[in-house]
């Protein structure tokens, strides 16, 4: 039943009709729990409150699958606006983004030009930028672009997904770039030809790549709400004398907020992934797909209205 629910919400996440309707009607039906408003000003207010609790942040101006150059350039412009707001407000935040929102599916030239504009602004404002990983069909292109940009910029990282068979090889291949990587389980529906179909295998691969990347001496962001993975990382760091300055935990805005504060109080860097913007629908559906408890929460909220 859980797998059926996951597949259903992942299917909805790619529905263009519902995406348009969501933009029209705004953050209703519980999405506000996971999305910090539709503009950067609202996101800044959320970040300030999280910073007060000892939490650091990465913000994501939501958008994906852009199919024209004008919209891709506008997405880049707004990412730069967000970076400038981080610098101006002196808040503890990085920036995350998706290459499909910047023209990945249009041309490599467009996406690289937009990324260079963003990274130049980020360097001026001392902001780190992480390229989010998308579905498997875009994995190779994303890593190729990351490598090109990493040669010229030191304020850039990317994401590696544990549910893909190729992941351990990618960790080794990227090691020469001394990369700052966010390690995740993965949130897209993929074929068993390219991804582990069983959760237990994904979990074991997750632990494997966490260990590989940390022992390679690289900065590691462990993005998970899985307590077993969190405890594994803590014990590994203690056993191998890995300083807390070499890794951090990351969680999504609106999920397990009390645990986020606990980890910060324990002395770990705890970064909250805070999305904002009008194009929230696909992100929201993937969050519902990930955890059945999220669906129950939303339904309870709707019943109270």
Steps between C-alpha positions, in 0.01 A plus 500: 500500500785736587663440160168568323467827690855597408446424131172693498654820638807471279265472201312811615828689546552502122143598406514831310130581549521476879827694495326791326206482740735505799671816375160664457360415843812532711619312807180327603419148616788479746789594272589796725633251752782410260540819293606834655275728298493611139770771507845566642377743766286232660785250475739744672261531794488121534880476482544760773278297732691180423835675557376611843455132587862421410416360157666591171316486171515438128224667298361378171301718262267232372478426132589223257457378142524848343473473121581852375801728536305801628360309798839338571664843512223630728556208736871586511415865566286403797769268637737797490236710677484235772880497533506879536230477768714250693795738487296810579313345793814326633313173554659156529390346173628334186317458168380182330373482142399264222672517163176428315371833632799675340485347153653151529239355265548784249876523450824463693600854404192653663529304823874570532454873436229517764703298749805724453287809561363343817839383627659840438226665708536229764875559525442873551256426783692206652220254424551130426291348219390136473375350174208272586491162331194416294387179331737239358470623142667827605758358742793476258439848356473650848830348613676608179387861555601485866852390398530784248392759755705352785815569296429875529300534823555375854155603625311219329386150596254244374285207610553124478208255533547173687230309316691497170731210419757742355539702820812343654683538167391865485640563849838365391492687169424832672762458772771677299283815509497501885124546476257622760215252450150464637425127530133398480297184451320634191143617439420420136331192356771301321517167321653201675746498210673807645393513866470268799132404532526392865529749786746283692741508206466877466573538872812284478625693198430825683721391788767386253523834320492699824803302619677528164458875473593575861808277491603667175526814714226693326225713649183294529141610543291205616147588396259265674216469750593138567616470860700185422704685238553794736628270774719312252663827395560609859662168593711490185628851567587411860674175401706659220572825688322703234440855630148643499637779280524246213133409484149621567148366514226633274124471526202644321310801626185386678614145574626401848567860613554398863767248399673766293537721807621205708780423255608864500502500881716185493765702316440384143450734207131456413395649167135537406402480132251787458318518165299802391326628187183457297614183323456287812277221374756242379710541814193465722384180327845341543489577873163325524643204307794467738309466827142374547492697828515819295177404323324438831618836629362683196166320518461590866577862418241507222231351730557783749428773242 
